[in-house]
Amino acid sequence: MNTMTYKGYTASVWFDERDAIFVGRVLGVRDIIGFHGETVPGLRTDFQAAIDLMIKDCKARGVTPEKPASGKLMLRIPPEVHNAALIAAQAAGTSLNQWAARALEKAAHR
């Protein structure tokens, strides 16, 4: 997956061969924020403008812009997986939170 990042927001980007344009969509937020450009610099400019507009709109409405991730993660997993992770964390001498953060980071950056 190709991505772009601006002000902490990440977007997936791809080339639409039919329309001969680059297209992007901001990831990790509830709103659908899309953008496009005929060139990579144009795509980047439109992405940045979309993020700036979202932030400006939120400010005008008096709301805090949604961040892609808060740092809090609630998971529902089978009890046996929870137990195995807890044992692995204790065996590694870390908290389950620290162990899970490392495991998620490793898996997300493959």
SVG drawing of the C-alpha trace seen along z (x, -y; Angstrom):
<svg xmlns="http://www.w3.org/2000/svg" viewBox="-20 -29 32 50">
<polyline fill="none" stroke="black" stroke-width="0.4" points="0.0,0.0 1.3,-3.5 0.7,-6.1 1.2,-9.8 1.4,-11.5 0.6,-15.1 0.0,-16.6 -0.2,-13.1 -2.8,-11.9 -2.1,-9.1 -3.8,-8.4 -3.7,-5.5 -3.0,-6.5 -3.3,-4.7 -3.4,-5.4 -6.8,-5.3 -5.9,-4.1 -9.4,-4.7 -9.4,-8.4 -5.6,-8.8 -5.4,-10.4 -3.9,-9.7 -6.5,-9.2 -6.2,-9.1 -8.3,-8.5 -7.4,-9.5 -7.2,-6.5 -8.0,-6.1 -10.9,-8.6 -14.7,-8.1 -15.3,-10.8 -14.6,-10.0 -11.9,-12.4 -10.8,-11.8 -8.6,-13.8 -7.0,-13.5 -4.4,-14.9 -3.0,-14.5 0.6,-14.5 2.2,-13.3 2.9,-16.9 -0.8,-17.8 -1.9,-14.8 0.2,-15.9 -1.2,-19.5 -4.8,-18.3 -4.1,-15.9 -2.7,-18.7 -5.5,-21.0 -8.1,-18.4 -6.5,-18.0 -6.2,-21.8 -9.8,-22.2 -11.0,-19.5 -9.0,-21.2 -10.4,-24.6 -14.0,-23.3 -13.6,-21.6 -12.3,-24.9 -15.2,-26.8 -17.7,-24.4 -15.8,-24.4 -15.0,-20.7 -11.6,-19.0 -10.5,-17.3 -10.6,-13.5 -7.1,-12.0 -6.3,-8.8 -5.6,-7.0 -5.9,-7.9 -3.4,-5.3 -6.1,-3.4 -7.1,0.0 -9.9,2.3 -9.7,5.8 -11.9,8.8 -9.9,12.0 -10.5,15.6 -9.6,16.3 -6.9,18.8 -5.2,16.2 -5.4,13.7 -3.8,16.2 -1.0,17.1 -0.2,13.5 -0.2,12.8 2.2,15.7 4.4,14.5 4.5,11.0 5.3,12.2 8.0,14.5 9.5,11.5 9.5,9.5 7.0,6.9 3.5,5.9 0.8,7.2 0.4,3.7 4.1,3.3 4.2,6.8 1.1,6.2 2.4,2.8 5.6,4.4 3.8,7.3 1.4,4.9 4.2,2.6 6.2,5.5 3.1,6.8 2.1,3.4 5.6,2.6 6.2,5.8"/>
</svg>
